């Protein structure tokens, strides 16, 4: 069954997405997500100029061979642009294979290992009352686990806090509305935010003490440090949060130097999650073999698709490390649907991030997965269960948007 067409579709219904649609000679189509937040056009060009010409005439069923062909054939291996492109091709081919088989994708991955995927939502607020309101809203919507982020005294805005006035204005809303659907700001250049590590390290434990006092010991709580800390600062934070029994502490320090996680691990028993910026199985070798983390954060979209991420999870399972797939709105409904099918099938599922897409996004991407009682469940129609409405998508043209960058109070650039 030969590939006859591959279309790269860029649209911005609520945020920017890059979607690959592959069509076969028998009329089957498959979708893949190639969205790379803030670098969408780089992936679109990589696909259009370098990958699509290689796909025409290939056997759509030869998924593993195509994956290796695109990975090895580029010579310049790995990296987010290459792996997002491979992910889009891989996911689209799995979508086609499942449609040809007449089965939902998870059946081709070994069938169900569970009824649904436990998810966590994003609760945030500039101050505690607003944070408590956000947590209550998530509980009322059915979430059974929440990520907790708050403003920091003395800082006008903090990435990850949806109520930030500066963030809302930068997102192009012209108001103080929440920016849950698009944390990247609509702008030709990134917005710069100030950061104060000492203030953050003092403030974070008081926030979790207050949340535990208000919501009790049973609610799973998560927190994302967004790579902002040095190893010793990360160790200090993990230790200071131990009394509040976090489900995990995420991205405590920049991920490039994996050995620094040893110092964090030595000083705290707080579970650690990392990897949303990792692209391949090679990025995890040291972390897995030394058991320096507890959860894998890579998404289908950025880690080589179903094929690439399944390998990572199989490797993680050897060391009793679980999945915690990245799933905010910069992963399209196609990428989320693929993650749901994979999560249903793997034995070492942990939790799935779930930030609901905007109504505009769902006008373009028609989905069949469902959210109920704190869990996501895939649909049972053949494939991954997502359709793309190109006519509607064309009414949402691309518009540049970037995540913020951070500077310390002295004006120097800071990791995050």
Protein Blocks (a to p, Z undefined) as FASTA:
>chain_A
ZZfbdcdddddehiacdddddddfkopacdddfbdehilmmmmmmmmmmmmmmmgopafk
lmmlmmmmmmmmnopgghjklmmmmmmmmmmmmmmmmmmnopafklmnnpaabfbdcddd
ddddfblmlmmmmmmmmmmnopabdcdddddehiabdehiaklmklmmmnonopabdckl
lmbacdfbdcdddddfklmmmmmmmmmmmmmmmnojmlccdddekhpacfklmmmmmmmm
mmnopabdchkbcfklmmlmmmmmmmocbdcdehjlpcbfklmmmmmmnopafbdfbdfk
lnopjmlmmmmmmmmmmnopacdddfbfkbcfklmmmmmmmmmmpmkbcbdcdddddfkl
mmmmccfbdceehiacddfbehjhpacdfklmmmmccddddddddddfkopacdZZ
